[in-house]
Amino acid sequence: MTAASELLERIRTTQARIGIIGLGYVGLPLAVEFARAGFDVTGFDVDEGKIAQINAGKSYIPDVPASELSEVVQKGKLRATSDMAKLGDMDVIDICVPTPLRKTKDPDLSYVVKAVEAAARVLHRGQLVILESTTYPGTTDEVVQPMLEAGGFKAGEDFLLAFSPERVDPGNAQYTTKQIPKVVGGNGAASTEAACALYSRVVASVVPVSSTRVAEMVKLLENTFRAVNIGLVNEIALMSRKMDIDVWEVIDAAKTKPFGFMPFYPGPGLGGHCIPIDPFYLSWKARQSGFECRFIELAGQVNGSMPEYVVQRVADALNSVKKPINGSKIHLFGVAYKRDVNDMRESPALDVLELLIRRGAEVTYSDPWVGQIHEGHHRLKSVDVDTAIAGGFDCAVITTDHAAFDYARLAELPLIVDTRNALKGMTGANIVRL
Ligand SMILES: NC(=O)c1ccc[n+]([C@@H]2O[C@H](COP(=O)([O-])OP(=O)(O)OC[C@H]3O[C@@H](n4cnc5c(N)ncnc54)[C@H](O)[C@@H]3O)[C@@H](O)[C@H]2O)c1
């Protein structure tokens, strides 16, 4: 039996021991799915707080029900550790660490490099290493492969190597890890086969592609598609305002076309760890080949200008009641980057908050998902909605349309700027839309 066929057999019989590096929004749901499928799973993280919570059966990711997590922990199918030496006991090492941008908008692969260094130290024959972190095309074969091969083993022969982009959409109850098809590109046929065999145990369908580079590019196409289309619809929103047209009504009517149109919605700007960041991984890499990604840069400019535009709408709203931003009390409803998640990464609400404070506003917020904000020098605590309304403010802003807010009640506030069309169908001089 070759090392690859041995691993396939271990996957088929659910004997393969799976190690997941990085137990965040991507890694933890995946670890739980593998454990629920009966695999022996060890999660690796540098955050001792997360490790303690997992081992206590407590979930810190809203999409992972505590009951599912505690069940697999109690059954001994899932545990977490910071001891990277234990990676040596794994048949599969799946890397789900962050891939942020540096201040210069260049890719920051330092987390991936650290995780791969840890894997390289313990690499043994027959292991399958998969990178899931979103990154530029070429990362797996130009960065990961040489690091793993430095000890003398050869990828695709002695050990297997693949890239499989994660497509999880936090807060989306309709499509969870299990239901989302998984794209897999291996370093050679044996690597692709092993990674496909593994994922087909936990996800509904697996889509093999010809190489790791194709798989890396698939993810960047998907996220660039979103960033560019959101940029387009934000621009349409800005021009519609100038032409006194309700952009939300336009989109609702346009989406009745059964083909050739897909709705995207304007908003206060891009947020999260993916859409504002990933396209710049692609433009950085393309630039190395002498190619300028014009769509990505333009979408970045339009989307990046939206918080400023929201502040302008707030200024217009206050102006209509003869008040300036300076000295006004402004209350934000929702600060997470999108509805019904607790993720604050790159949240445009933070930019809106910062811009309002800089203009002299007294800003407070309510968010059932985010108890406090530490932004720059600002330390704010979420105020319960009743207390906030009872205290009064000059203007409210719906920055994130969480399901928990009572929108009929918010529509009664004296002045409210709605950046998400959460007050759809409600009218009044007090309501100002994006
Ligand atoms: N969040 C999403 O919606 C989403 C969706 C698809 C893809 N992705 C991609 O998946 C990757 C992970 O994103 P995420 O949102 O899960 O990030 P996250 O920050 O929620 O989780 C990453 C985890 O990795 C840990 N970590 C960092 N360095 C480590 C190391 N050297 N060893 C072990 N653990 C380490 C962190 O402590 C953290 O717990 C990124 O590349 C992201 O672009 C994210």
The ligand as an SDF file (V2000), in Angstrom:
LIG
                    3D

 44 48  0  0  0  0  0  0  0  0999 V2000
  -14.7390   34.6970    8.4600 N   0  0  0  0  0  0  0  0  0  0  0  0
  -15.2160   34.3790    7.2650 C   0  0  0  0  0  0  0  0  0  0  0  0
  -16.3810   34.6420    6.9560 O   0  0  0  0  0  0  0  0  0  0  0  0
  -14.3580   33.6600    6.2450 C   0  0  0  0  0  0  0  0  0  0  0  0
  -14.9860   33.0570    5.1540 C   0  0  0  0  0  0  0  0  0  0  0  0
  -14.2260   32.3970    4.2000 C   0  0  0  0  0  0  0  0  0  0  0  0
  -12.8440   32.3950    4.3330 C   0  0  0  0  0  0  0  0  0  0  0  0
  -12.2410   33.0010    5.3660 N   0  0  0  0  0  0  0  0  0  0  0  0
  -10.7780   32.9280    5.4510 C   0  0  0  0  0  0  0  0  0  0  0  0
  -10.4270   31.9450    6.4110 O   0  0  0  0  0  0  0  0  0  0  0  0
   -9.2400   32.3330    7.1140 C   0  0  0  0  0  0  0  0  0  0  0  0
   -9.5270   32.3720    8.6040 C   0  0  0  0  0  0  0  0  0  0  0  0
  -10.5090   33.3580    8.8500 O   0  0  0  0  0  0  0  0  0  0  0  0
  -11.3490   33.3940   10.1950 P   0  0  0  0  0  0  0  0  0  0  0  0
  -12.4390   34.3760    9.9790 O   0  0  0  0  0  0  0  0  0  0  0  0
  -11.6730   32.0250   10.6570 O   0  0  0  0  0  0  0  0  0  0  0  0
  -10.2620   34.0240   11.1820 O   0  0  0  0  0  0  0  0  0  0  0  0
  -10.3450   34.0720   12.7920 P   0  0  0  0  0  0  0  0  0  0  0  0
   -9.4950   35.2250   13.1970 O   0  0  0  0  0  0  0  0  0  0  0  0
  -11.7560   34.0060   13.2340 O   0  0  0  0  0  0  0  0  0  0  0  0
   -9.6490   32.7310   13.2450 O   0  0  0  0  0  0  0  0  0  0  0  0
   -8.3070   32.4580   13.0480 C   0  0  0  0  0  0  0  0  0  0  0  0
   -7.7660   31.7210   14.2540 C   0  0  0  0  0  0  0  0  0  0  0  0
   -6.4060   31.3730   13.9800 O   0  0  0  0  0  0  0  0  0  0  0  0
   -5.6760   31.4950   15.1900 C   0  0  0  0  0  0  0  0  0  0  0  0
   -4.2670   31.5710   14.8580 N   0  0  0  0  0  0  0  0  0  0  0  0
   -3.5650   32.6140   14.3700 C   0  0  0  0  0  0  0  0  0  0  0  0
   -2.2820   32.2590   14.1740 N   0  0  0  0  0  0  0  0  0  0  0  0
   -2.1650   30.9690   14.5460 C   0  0  0  0  0  0  0  0  0  0  0  0
   -1.0960   30.0440   14.5600 C   0  0  0  0  0  0  0  0  0  0  0  0
    0.1110   30.3820   14.1290 N   0  0  0  0  0  0  0  0  0  0  0  0
   -1.3330   28.8120   15.0270 N   0  0  0  0  0  0  0  0  0  0  0  0
   -2.5650   28.4500   15.4590 C   0  0  0  0  0  0  0  0  0  0  0  0
   -3.6170   29.2800   15.4520 N   0  0  0  0  0  0  0  0  0  0  0  0
   -3.4210   30.5180   14.9870 C   0  0  0  0  0  0  0  0  0  0  0  0
   -6.2800   32.7110   15.8420 C   0  0  0  0  0  0  0  0  0  0  0  0
   -6.0120   32.7510   17.2310 O   0  0  0  0  0  0  0  0  0  0  0  0
   -7.7670   32.5430   15.5340 C   0  0  0  0  0  0  0  0  0  0  0  0
   -8.4210   31.8010   16.5410 O   0  0  0  0  0  0  0  0  0  0  0  0
   -8.8360   33.6720    6.5160 C   0  0  0  0  0  0  0  0  0  0  0  0
   -7.9100   33.4470    5.4930 O   0  0  0  0  0  0  0  0  0  0  0  0
  -10.1270   34.2060    5.9400 C   0  0  0  0  0  0  0  0  0  0  0  0
   -9.8900   35.0930    4.8550 O   0  0  0  0  0  0  0  0  0  0  0  0
  -12.9710   33.6270    6.3550 C   0  0  0  0  0  0  0  0  0  0  0  0
  1  2  1  0
  2  3  2  0
  2  4  1  0
  4  5  1  0
  4 44  2  0
  5  6  2  0
  6  7  1  0
  7  8  2  0
  8  9  1  0
  8 44  1  0
  9 10  1  0
  9 42  1  0
 10 11  1  0
 11 12  1  0
 11 40  1  0
 12 13  1  0
 13 14  1  0
 14 15  2  0
 14 16  1  0
 14 17  1  0
 17 18  1  0
 18 19  2  0
 18 20  1  0
 18 21  1  0
 21 22  1  0
 22 23  1  0
 23 24  1  0
 23 38  1  0
 24 25  1  0
 25 26  1  0
 25 36  1  0
 26 27  1  0
 26 35  1  0
 27 28  2  0
 28 29  1  0
 29 30  1  0
 29 35  2  0
 30 31  1  0
 30 32  2  0
 32 33  1  0
 33 34  2  0
 34 35  1  0
 36 37  1  0
 36 38  1  0
 38 39  1  0
 40 41  1  0
 40 42  1  0
 42 43  1  0
M  CHG  2   8   1  16  -1
M  END
$$$$
